[in-house]
Amino acid sequence: MDNSKASDFFHKEDNLNCAQAVLKFSESHKNVNSEVIRDFKAFGGGRAPGGVCGALHAADFIFDCSDKTAELEKEFITLAGSTICRDIRQDGKLSCAACVDLAGKCMKF
């Protein structure tokens, strides 16, 4: 089994933001390619629609609002206290890298 984490791509050599790192980690998924990863540059740092965490937004994109997305949102609320980037960062329960890994973990199910 692969031991890599989504955060292995977060702010590393390609300087990917949170949303891009989740997509890069999930690049083998049918909805993800290099163009999509590039386009998700607009969704890092709290700029996803509604201020949602970019990592969560990327996972939502991949799973297209399935049961898996609802489960992940519940996990974000439990562990981070919110799904909104600003609130997550302000509360400090999870770092951005931890949010990226949480969203990436969903890809392994």
Secondary structure, 3 states (H helix, E strand, C coil): CCCCCHHHHECCCCCECHHHHHHHHCCCCCCCCHHHHHHHHHHCCCCCHHHECHHHHHHHHHHCCCHHHHHHHHHHHHHHCCCEHHHHHHHCCCCHHHHHHHHHHHHHC
